[in-house]
Amino acid sequence: MHRQTIRYARNGALGAIGFYLMIALPLLAASMQAPSPSTLQAPLEHALVAPVDAGQDSFS
């Protein structure tokens, strides 16, 4: 009985790992191919920032 219990636990753990990988790997692959919203918005954020005047002292 003890060996069978260990076998069930091992098979359950391996099944859970397999199920996790079956869900996680396609999502990871899809997220690496599609551009993220932060990379799409990055050029817009830089365009909205006013240029800093080199002659202006910001510490006074």
N, C-alpha and C positions, 0 to 999 in steps of 0.2 A: 504493500500500500504506500509506503514511504517513497519508493522510487517512482511510482505512478504519479504521486502528488508533485514531486519535483519535475517530472516530465510535463505535467499540465501547466505548472507555473512557468517553466522555460518556454513552452510553446505559446503560452499567453503573452509573455513578454516579447518574444520574437514577433508575434502577430501584431502587437501594439506598435512596435517599432516599424514594422512593415507598413502598417496603416498610416502612421505619421509620415513616413517618407513618401507614400503614395499621394498624400495630400500636399505636403510641404514642397516637394521638389518641383512640380509643375507651377506652383505659385511663385516660387523663387525664380524659375526660368522666365516666367512671364513678367515679373517685376524688373528683371535685369534687362529685358528687351525694350520695354515701353519707357519713354521718357517720364521722369517723375514731375509732379506739378511744381516742385521747387526749382527744378532746372528750367522749366518753361517760364517761370516768373522772374528769374534772376536778372535777365537783361532789362526788364521793365523797372525793377527796383533801382538799378543803377542809373537808368535814364531819368528817374524822378529826383535824384539827389542833386542839389545845386553844386556846381563846381566851386572849389575853394580858391579864393584869391590868394596868390602867393605873397603879395605885399601886405596882407591884412594880418595883424597880430591878434590871435584869438584868446590870448591869455591876459590881456590888459582890461 
